[in-house]
Amino acid sequence: MSEDQASRVFRLDGEVALITGGGSGLGLAVAQCMAAAGARVVVVGRREAPLAEACAAIGPSASYEVADITEFDKVEALVARVRERVGPISILVNNAGVHLKKWAVDTTVEAFAEVMNTHVLAAHNLTRHVLPGMIAARHGSVLFTASMTSLIGMTQVIAYSAAKSAYLGMVRALSSEVAEHGVRVNAVAPGWIESPMLRKALAGDEKRTAKILSRTPMGRFGEPDDIGWAAVFLSSPAARFVTGVLLPVDGGASQGF
């Protein structure tokens, strides 16, 4: 294999990637890395300003759609707009999420439901509207942004943990259903990555920050691009025989001390 062939298997030229929550944080990093790998990226979010800023930073291969994916009845139209404006969606990154830091006894059913709606039901609804196009093309990659809370117990994140853990079952079920149609389904489990969500979660909590770093064998927080390039790999030809996988990107935090 030539050096050129080896580099091409990690490229995303010709792909159209739809990335929810793509205006900031890990979603933006995924969008930037996928664009750098050759994909046309469409970032989705509720507020136009950060989406426009993200696209300006990424460059001409990026565009955006202002949408609330928890408005379930509007998602089919969102998918149709992207298909007509940019092309058939071949990569879907279910990344949108909300963080809720509360003890279980203080987490109301309503707050729990909001987290589940955004992470689980909205991701399922969007995926089911994107999948028919991928199945027809016999080509596609669906990614979920999971979490270390999918793998290990943490306090004050019961709703978030439940939502992210649900992704593991969704990845297994979906990958089993669509593999024969040329569609792959995987998840990335970020560890403690520098992001607005992490800063909010750890705000003023020096004890928790120190505990996290002590339990991360590499001794530091990750960078958003660590997640971005993992997502590129899982969506690229290099991972053409990889499906149903959860890839931890966590500096070893889920493996012990």
C-alpha positions, 0 to 999 in steps of 0.5 A: 500500500502506498503512502497516498493510499494509506492517507486516503482511507482516513479521508471523508471526501464526498461525505455529507455530515450532519452534526447536532450540537455542532456550534460549540464544544465537542460538536464543533470539534467534530465538525472541524475535524470532519471538514478538514478530512474533506466532508461537507458538514452541516451543524445543527443547533437552537441558536443561530449566532454560535452556528454562524460563528462556527461555520465561519471558523470552519470554512466554506465546506460548512453550513448550518440549520437552526433547529430544535431536534426535540420538536419531533414533528419538524425533524423530517423537514430538517433532513429534507432541507439538508438533502436538497441543499447540500446532498444526501446525509451519509454521516450523522453525529448525534451529539446534542445534549444538556447537562444536569448536575443534581443529586438523585433526590433533587432530580424531578421527573420533569428534569429527568424527562428533559434530559432523556428527550434531548439525548435519547428520543431526539437522537432516535427520531433524527436517526430514523429519518436519516437512515432510509437515505443511508439504506437506499445508498447502502452507505452511511455512518451513524455516531453517538456521543456517549460518555464515561457515565455510560461506563462508570458510576458518578454522583449528581448525574443520574439523568445524564448517566441514564441517557448516555447509557441508553446510547449503548443499547441503541448502538447495539440494536441499530448496528444489528439492524442496518449492517446488512444495508452497508450502514455502520453505527458506533459511539465515542465515549469522551472522558474529561475533555476541555469544553464549556460543558466540562467547565460548567460541570466542574465550576468551583469544585476543585475537589472534584477536579483533583479527583478526576485528574487523579483517576485519569492515568494520562493525568490531564484533560483531553482536547476537543480534537481528540474526540473529533479525530476519533469521530473521523476515524469511525466514519472513514473507510479505515473503519469500514468493518467496525460497527456496534463499537463504543470507543472510549477516548478518555486518557485511560480513565475507564481502564483503571489507575 
